[in-house]
Amino acid sequence: MSQSNGTTVSATQTGSQTPLTMAYLMLVACSLMWGSNHVVARGINETVPFEALSFWRWIVAICLLLPFCFKYLRRDLKIMADHKLSMFLIGFTGVFLFSVVIYLAAYNTTAVNTGLLNATTPIWVLLFAALLTADKPRIGQWLGVLVAGAGTATIIAKGDPSVFARMDFVLGDVLAMMSAMVWAAYSMFLKRAPKGVHPLSLVFVSALIGLCFLTPLYVWALVVDGKPFFTSLDPVWPDMLKIFYIGAGPAFLGYMFWNRGVSLVGPAKAGVFMYLIPVCSSGLAIAFLGEALHLYHLAGIVLIVSGIWLVTRKRRVAKPT
């Protein structure tokens, strides 16, 4: 009897650990893919116009999404049609505006800087929530904002405070910080997403809305600016593979892995894996692009991570005595 019970418990524990292990692996893979997004973009900045990258990334993503979300769309389209403004804001900020700003940043500064500055999103979410909603941050959270802000300033100034006096900023660094602000705004609009809509339908329709704005931008780049259809590289297939990866990896699989991971371990535990994104982007940029990691990067990393921890940590509730 005891042997049988032991076998049952062991099997149950093994069964419960397997999906958890897979969930953590998917969340790590998600962080790796999201961290690689602007690294790959930085690697093709001289041959692929950012307009083409933004456009084709989402074309690839919606083509891959359609088979998975098709069965939900008929029901969900009716719900989303009743929330036109919310859907517009979600698609405009999360797909169009973020794509444009993050790739302009990646094209104008190092991938290390883009990844680290974009990681300040939780700070901007807190600030926007404090300004626009009834949520009032705690003292510790305001301290986190100041600490992370110091880390952001350290990276933008490259450790030289006189940069602020001269207003001598790198455009890409400012855009990378703006991309974090845009994503924070998107995160707030996401709270207004219509209830009962499947997440895949939401991403698919958001992508279509974003493409309504990305398409004219792309056509303008082709017709007016005379930029290449895909790339100026000859042959074109290496850059085409990279564009396909950005669409299939960060835009499609990254979301699928994140969604599944959150459903298995919960949003609180999954959120910790977001801290891996700047680590992954920095490591990939150093390994594949030959970028250097300076002391001001390390100082900025410590300050930003400390600030984000202060902002996102939960307040301990005192136990009744």
C-alpha positions in Angstrom: 0.0 0.0 0.0 2.7 2.4 1.0 4.7 1.6 -2.1 1.7 2.3 -4.3 1.0 5.6 -2.7 4.7 6.7 -3.1 4.6 5.8 -6.8 1.4 7.9 -7.2 2.8 10.9 -5.5 6.0 10.7 -7.4 4.2 10.5 -10.7 1.9 13.4 -9.8 4.8 15.6 -8.8 6.6 14.7 -12.0 3.5 15.5 -14.0 3.1 18.9 -12.3 6.7 19.8 -12.7 6.8 19.0 -16.4 4.4 21.8 -17.5 6.1 24.2 -15.1 9.5 23.5 -16.6 8.1 24.0 -20.1 6.4 27.2 -19.0 9.7 28.6 -17.6 11.5 27.5 -20.8 8.9 29.3 -22.9 9.3 32.4 -20.9 13.0 32.4 -21.2 12.7 31.8 -25.0 10.2 34.7 -25.2 12.7 37.0 -23.4 15.4 35.8 -25.7 13.3 36.5 -28.8 12.1 39.9 -27.6 15.6 40.8 -26.7 16.8 39.8 -30.1 14.3 42.1 -31.9 16.3 45.3 -32.0 19.6 43.4 -32.2 18.6 41.9 -35.5 17.1 45.3 -36.5 20.5 47.0 -35.7 22.2 44.4 -37.8 20.3 45.2 -40.9 19.9 49.0 -40.4 22.2 49.8 -43.4 20.4 47.7 -45.9 16.7 47.4 -44.9 14.6 50.6 -44.5 12.9 50.8 -41.2 9.6 51.3 -43.0 10.0 47.9 -44.8 11.0 46.2 -41.6 8.0 47.5 -39.7 5.6 46.6 -42.5 6.8 43.1 -43.4 7.3 42.1 -39.7 3.6 42.5 -39.1 2.6 40.9 -42.5 4.5 37.8 -41.5 3.0 37.9 -38.0 -0.7 38.1 -39.1 -0.2 35.4 -41.8 1.1 33.1 -39.0 -1.6 34.2 -36.5 -4.6 33.8 -38.8 -4.8 29.9 -38.7 -4.7 30.0 -34.9 -7.2 32.9 -34.3 -9.6 32.3 -37.2 -12.1 30.2 -35.2 -12.4 33.0 -32.6 -12.6 36.0 -35.0 -16.3 35.6 -36.1 -17.4 36.0 -32.5 -14.8 38.5 -31.4 -15.1 40.9 -34.3 -18.7 41.8 -33.2 -17.4 42.5 -29.7 -14.5 44.6 -30.9 -16.7 46.5 -33.3 -18.5 47.9 -30.2 -15.2 49.2 -28.8 -13.8 51.0 -31.8 -11.9 53.7 -29.9 -10.1 51.3 -27.6 -9.1 49.0 -30.5 -7.8 52.0 -32.4 -5.7 53.1 -29.5 -4.3 49.6 -28.9 -3.4 49.1 -32.6 -2.1 52.6 -33.2 0.2 52.6 -30.1 1.2 48.9 -29.8 1.7 48.1 -33.5 2.2 51.3 -35.5 3.8 53.8 -33.1 5.9 51.3 -31.2 7.2 49.6 -34.3 8.3 53.0 -35.8 9.9 54.4 -32.7 11.7 51.2 -31.6 13.2 50.5 -35.0 14.2 54.2 -35.5 15.9 53.8 -32.1 17.6 50.6 -33.2 18.8 52.3 -36.4 20.3 55.3 -34.5 21.9 53.9 -31.4 23.5 50.6 -30.2 21.3 47.6 -29.5 22.7 47.5 -25.9 21.3 51.0 -25.3 18.0 50.3 -27.0 17.5 47.2 -24.9 18.4 48.9 -21.6 16.4 52.1 -22.1 13.4 50.2 -23.4 13.4 48.1 -20.2 12.2 51.2 -18.3 8.6 50.6 -19.4 7.3 49.7 -15.8 8.5 53.1 -14.6 6.5 54.9 -17.3 3.5 52.7 -16.6 3.6 53.9 -13.0 4.0 57.5 -13.9 1.2 57.5 -16.5 -1.1 55.7 -14.0 -0.3 58.3 -11.3 -1.1 61.1 -13.7 -4.1 59.7 -15.5 -5.8 57.3 -13.1 -6.8 57.1 -9.4 -3.8 54.8 -8.6 -1.5 56.5 -6.2 2.1 55.1 -6.0 3.7 54.3 -2.7 6.8 56.2 -1.4 8.9 53.1 -2.3 7.6 53.2 -5.9 8.4 56.9 -6.3 11.9 56.0 -5.0 12.1 53.4 -7.7 11.2 55.9 -10.3 14.0 58.2 -9.2 16.5 55.3 -9.1 15.6 54.0 -12.5 15.5 57.5 -13.9 19.1 58.0 -12.7 20.0 54.7 -14.5 18.4 55.9 -17.7 20.2 59.3 -17.4 23.5 57.5 -16.9 23.1 55.5 -20.1 21.9 58.4 -22.2 24.7 60.6 -20.9 27.3 57.8 -21.2 28.3 58.6 -17.6 29.1 62.2 -18.5 26.6 64.7 -16.7 27.8 67.6 -18.9 25.9 66.0 -21.8 22.7 67.4 -20.2 24.2 70.9 -19.9 25.2 70.8 -23.6 21.9 69.0 -24.6 24.2 66.7 -26.7 22.0 63.6 -26.9 22.2 60.7 -29.3 18.9 60.6 -31.2 18.6 56.8 -30.9 18.9 56.9 -27.1 16.0 59.5 -26.8 13.9 57.4 -29.2 14.7 54.2 -27.2 13.4 56.0 -24.1 10.3 57.2 -26.0 9.6 53.6 -27.1 9.3 52.6 -23.5 6.9 55.5 -23.0 4.8 54.3 -26.0 4.7 50.7 -24.8 3.6 52.0 -21.4 0.8 53.9 -23.0 -0.1 50.8 -25.0 -0.2 48.8 -21.8 -2.6 51.3 -20.2 -4.9 51.2 -23.3 -4.7 47.4 -23.2 -6.6 47.6 -19.9 -9.5 49.0 -21.9 -9.6 46.1 -24.3 -13.1 44.6 -24.7 -13.8 41.8 -22.3 -14.4 38.3 -23.6 -12.1 38.7 -26.7 -9.6 35.9 -27.2 -6.0 37.2 -26.9 -5.1 35.9 -30.4 -8.0 37.8 -32.0 -6.9 40.9 -30.1 -3.4 40.8 -31.4 -4.6 40.0 -35.0 -7.0 42.9 -35.2 -4.5 45.2 -33.5 -1.9 44.2 -36.1 -4.4 45.0 -38.9 -5.2 48.4 -37.4 -1.4 49.1 -37.1 -0.9 48.1 -40.7 -3.4 50.6 -41.8 -0.8 53.2 -40.8 2.3 51.3 -41.6 1.2 50.6 -45.2 1.1 54.3 -46.3 4.4 54.9 -44.6 5.9 52.0 -46.4 4.4 53.0 -49.8 5.7 56.6 -49.3 9.2 55.2 -48.7 9.0 53.2 -51.9 7.4 55.8 -54.2 8.6 59.1 -52.9 11.9 58.3 -51.2 12.9 55.6 -53.6 13.8 53.1 -50.9 14.1 49.4 -51.8 11.2 47.0 -51.6 12.9 44.7 -49.1 16.6 45.5 -49.0 19.5 47.0 -50.9 21.5 43.9 -50.3 22.3 41.6 -53.2 21.4 38.8 -52.9 18.3 39.7 -50.9 17.6 36.4 -49.1 19.9 36.9 -46.0 17.9 40.1 -45.1 14.6 38.5 -46.0 15.4 35.6 -43.6 16.1 38.2 -40.8 12.8 40.0 -41.6 11.0 36.7 -41.5 12.6 35.9 -38.2 11.5 39.2 -36.6 7.9 38.5 -37.7 7.9 34.8 -36.8 10.0 35.1 -33.7 9.4 38.2 -31.6 6.0 39.1 -33.1 4.4 35.7 -33.3 6.2 33.0 -31.3 7.2 35.4 -28.6 3.6 36.3 -28.0 2.5 32.7 -28.1 5.1 31.6 -25.6 4.3 34.6 -23.3 0.6 33.9 -23.4 1.1 30.2 -22.6 3.7 30.9 -19.9 1.5 33.4 -18.1 -1.4 30.9 -18.2 0.7 28.2 -16.5 2.6 30.2 -13.9 0.6 33.4 -13.5 1.4 37.0 -14.4 3.4 37.8 -11.2 6.0 35.1 -11.7 6.0 35.6 -15.5 6.7 39.3 -15.1 10.1 38.6 -13.5 11.2 37.1 -16.8 10.8 40.6 -18.4 14.0 41.5 -16.6 15.9 39.0 -18.8 15.1 41.0 -22.0 17.8 43.7 -21.6 20.2 41.1 -20.4 19.5 39.0 -23.6 19.7 42.0 -25.9 23.0 43.1 -24.4 24.5 39.7 -24.6 23.4 39.2 -28.2 24.6 42.6 -29.2 28.0 42.0 -27.8 28.2 38.5 -29.2 26.9 39.1 -32.8 27.4 42.9 -33.4 30.6 43.3 -31.6 29.2 46.1 -29.4 31.0 47.0 -26.2 29.7 47.0 -22.6 31.0 50.0 -20.7 31.1 50.8 -17.0 28.2 53.3 -17.5 26.1 50.5 -18.9 26.8 48.4 -15.8 25.9 51.3 -13.5 22.8 52.0 -15.5 21.8 48.3 -15.4 22.1 48.2 -11.6 20.1 51.4 -11.2 17.3 50.5 -13.7 16.9 46.9 -12.3 16.9 48.3 -8.7 14.3 50.9 -9.7 12.1 48.4 -11.5 12.2 46.1 -8.5 11.2 48.9 -6.2 8.3 49.8 -8.5 7.0 46.3 -9.1 7.5 44.6 -5.7 4.4 43.8 -3.7 3.8 45.3 -0.3 3.9 42.8 2.4 0.7 42.5 4.3 1.2 42.2 8.1 -0.2 38.9 9.5 -2.8 39.3 12.3 -1.4 38.5 15.7 
